[in-house]
Structure formats: structure tokens, C-alpha cells
Amino acid sequence: MRKVVLNKVAMNKFELLSRDDIAAVLRIEQAANNYPWTEAAFASSFADSYFSYKLLDNAGNIVGFYIAQLILEQLELFNICVESTEQGKGYGHTLMQHFLQEGAARGATEVFLEVRSSNLAAIALYQRYGFTQTGLRKGYYVSSQGKEDALLMCCIL
């Protein structure tokens, strides 16, 4: 595994995600993903070990978010999403940078995630931040072809 070196995040406005944001992030998730999280999944991610942030544009609109959990020194990214109309503008990189910096500030030394094997853009993003594939979950995700594999990825901070 390659060690990640964190750079300073560009000046963007991040705020902690709250239960009041569930409707907005659910809308973003549904527009951006064929198999989105449910409202219940979002609602369940506010336990003490979770930390989640939203990224706001200059008008105060949510353009993206991430949901993560830290247990001891192990950080896991559960969801990261950018508004479909804002994709390709660097917000994914901004969210990843903030996620990794926030995790490191909270004491994380290892980061884990899983990603659909067909999500080449996300895989490339993760690889850019030092993630390498460490495993495979066969048939983990529902897909239009029935089932799709999940790549397990990890990096060291």
C-alpha cells in the first residue's frame, strides 16, 4: 500500500451533515446513482462513530457530501457523492481531500472503502489518493445484469 500525502484543501465551505440535510442528500444520491442509498440508510449514519460532511457552493447549496465512520484508527468511507450537474468540476477531489484530512485529524491511520467494479471514475479517483485494491466481494452489488462485484480498497495515511 502506498502512503497518502495530504495537500491543503482548496477554499470550499464544508459543514457537518445533519439529519435536516437527509432530503437534500437523498435527492443528490438518487440523481447520481442507479442504485441509491435509501432514506433509512442515511438516517442510520448519525451514530457517534460516524462523521459526515456536505460541500456547499457559493450560494449555500449542497453540491456533494461524504459519509464516513472512524473506529479507533480505522476510517471507512461509506458514501461520497457529487450532484450530477456538478460532476467533472473537481468536487469529488475536494471531497476526498477533506475526507482524508478530517480522518487524519481524528487519528485515522488506515482508510478502507468498497466500490462497484464498473465505477471506473471513482476507482481512478481513489487510486489518485493512494488507494489500492486489497480484495474483492463477488456479486456484492445489485446491478442491471443481476449482480456486480465490489472492489475492496485501502490506503495508509
Secondary structure per residue as TSV (DSSP state, phi and psi in degrees):
chain	resnum	aa	ss	phi	psi
A	1	M	-	360.0	137.9
A	2	R	-	-87.0	138.2
A	3	K	B	-77.4	136.4
A	4	V	-	-88.4	133.0
A	5	V	-	-106.5	122.3
A	6	L	-	-89.4	137.2
A	7	N	-	-104.8	165.1
A	8	K	-	-66.4	133.5
A	9	V	-	-71.3	138.4
A	10	A	-	-58.9	156.6
A	11	M	S	-69.6	99.8
A	12	N	-	-134.3	159.6
A	13	K	E	-96.2	116.7
A	14	F	E	-109.7	140.8
A	15	E	E	-136.1	150.9
A	16	L	E	-60.9	138.0
A	17	L	-	-72.3	140.8
A	18	S	-	-125.4	168.3
A	19	R	G	-59.4	-28.4
A	20	D	G	-66.4	-17.0
A	21	D	G	-91.3	-4.0
A	22	I	H	-57.0	-45.4
A	23	A	H	-60.6	-42.2
A	24	A	H	-68.0	-44.7
A	25	V	H	-72.4	-29.6
A	26	L	H	-63.7	-42.2
A	27	R	H	-62.1	-44.2
A	28	I	H	-61.8	-46.2
A	29	E	H	-61.1	-44.8
A	30	Q	H	-66.3	-35.4
A	31	A	H	-74.7	-28.3
A	32	A	H	-95.3	-17.6
A	33	N	-	-129.5	139.2
A	34	N	S	-69.3	-28.8
A	35	Y	S	-127.9	74.4
A	36	P	-	-74.7	160.9
A	37	W	-	-62.5	156.0
A	38	T	-	-91.4	166.9
A	39	E	H	-59.4	-38.9
A	40	A	H	-63.7	-38.0
A	41	A	H	-63.4	-42.9
A	42	F	H	-63.7	-44.4
A	43	A	H	-62.3	-29.7
A	44	S	T	-80.4	-3.5
A	45	S	-	-102.2	37.1
A	46	F	-	-120.5	22.7
A	47	A	S	-70.8	168.1
A	48	D	T	-57.1	-35.5
A	49	S	T	-80.7	-7.5
A	50	Y	E	-89.3	149.7
A	51	F	E	-141.5	136.2
A	52	S	E	-142.0	141.1
A	53	Y	E	-129.7	153.0
A	54	K	E	-114.2	147.5
A	55	L	E	-106.7	126.8
A	56	L	E	-107.8	144.7
A	57	D	-	-84.3	-178.4
A	58	N	T	-61.7	-23.8
A	59	A	T	-89.5	-0.8
A	60	G	S	87.3	10.3
A	61	N	-	-85.0	144.8
A	62	I	E	-74.2	122.7
A	63	V	E	-107.0	-12.6
A	64	G	E	-174.4	171.6
A	65	F	E	-160.0	165.4
A	66	Y	E	-143.0	154.0
A	67	I	E	-127.5	126.3
A	68	A	E	-138.1	162.7
A	69	Q	E	-136.1	136.8
A	70	L	E	-118.8	121.4
A	71	I	E	-124.0	112.2
A	72	L	T	56.3	-119.8
A	73	E	T	-101.0	7.3
A	74	Q	E	-102.3	122.0
A	75	L	E	-107.0	136.0
A	76	E	E	-127.5	132.2
A	77	L	E	-93.0	118.5
A	78	F	E	-95.6	-34.8
A	79	N	E	-156.2	138.9
A	80	I	E	-143.3	132.0
A	81	C	E	-151.3	142.8
A	82	V	E	-119.6	138.5
A	83	E	-	-46.9	131.5
A	84	S	G	-57.2	-34.8
A	85	T	G	-76.0	-10.8
A	86	E	G	-108.4	0.5
A	87	Q	T	-67.2	148.5
A	88	G	T	85.7	7.8
A	89	K	S	-109.5	9.4
A	90	G	S	93.6	0.1
A	91	Y	H	-66.7	-32.8
A	92	G	H	-61.2	-43.1
A	93	H	H	-63.9	-42.4
A	94	T	H	-62.3	-43.1
A	95	L	H	-64.1	-44.1
A	96	M	H	-62.7	-43.9
A	97	Q	H	-60.1	-46.2
A	98	H	H	-63.6	-44.6
A	99	F	H	-56.6	-48.6
A	100	L	H	-68.2	-39.7
A	101	Q	H	-66.7	-42.9
A	102	E	H	-64.2	-42.7
A	103	G	H	-61.1	-45.0
A	104	A	H	-62.6	-41.3
A	105	A	H	-63.6	-27.7
A	106	R	T	-89.6	2.0
A	107	G	T	101.7	8.4
A	108	A	-	-69.6	142.4
A	109	T	-	-121.1	-19.4
A	110	E	E	-129.9	144.9
A	111	V	E	-128.9	135.0
A	112	F	E	-125.7	152.2
A	113	L	E	-160.8	167.5
A	114	E	E	-130.9	150.5
A	115	V	E	-147.9	145.8
A	116	R	E	-58.5	137.0
A	117	S	T	-63.5	-22.0
A	118	S	T	-87.1	-7.8
A	119	N	-	-87.0	74.2
A	120	L	H	-64.3	-34.9
A	121	A	H	-64.4	-44.3
A	122	A	H	-66.7	-42.3
A	123	I	H	-59.2	-44.7
A	124	A	H	-62.1	-41.0
A	125	L	H	-60.6	-48.1
A	126	Y	H	-63.4	-42.0
A	127	Q	H	-62.5	-36.3
A	128	R	H	-60.9	-29.5
A	129	Y	T	-96.2	16.0
A	130	G	T	93.3	5.6
A	131	F	-	-75.0	140.8
A	132	T	E	-127.3	153.8
A	133	Q	E	-72.5	130.6
A	134	T	E	-119.1	-7.3
A	135	G	E	-174.3	-179.9
A	136	L	E	-146.5	133.7
A	137	R	E	-110.1	105.4
A	138	K	E	-66.1	132.1
A	139	G	E	59.8	31.6
A	140	Y	E	-75.2	-41.0
A	141	Y	E	-100.4	148.5
A	142	V	E	-75.1	140.3
A	143	S	E	-145.1	174.9
A	144	S	T	-66.0	-22.1
A	145	Q	T	-93.1	7.6
A	146	G	E	113.4	-75.5
A	147	K	E	-135.9	154.4
A	148	E	E	-138.3	145.3
A	149	D	E	-73.7	151.9
A	150	A	E	-108.6	130.2
A	151	L	E	-87.9	132.8
A	152	L	E	-95.4	129.8
A	153	M	E	-130.3	153.0
A	154	C	E	-146.9	153.3
A	155	C	E	-146.1	159.0
A	156	I	E	-105.7	132.0
A	157	L	-	-86.2	360.0
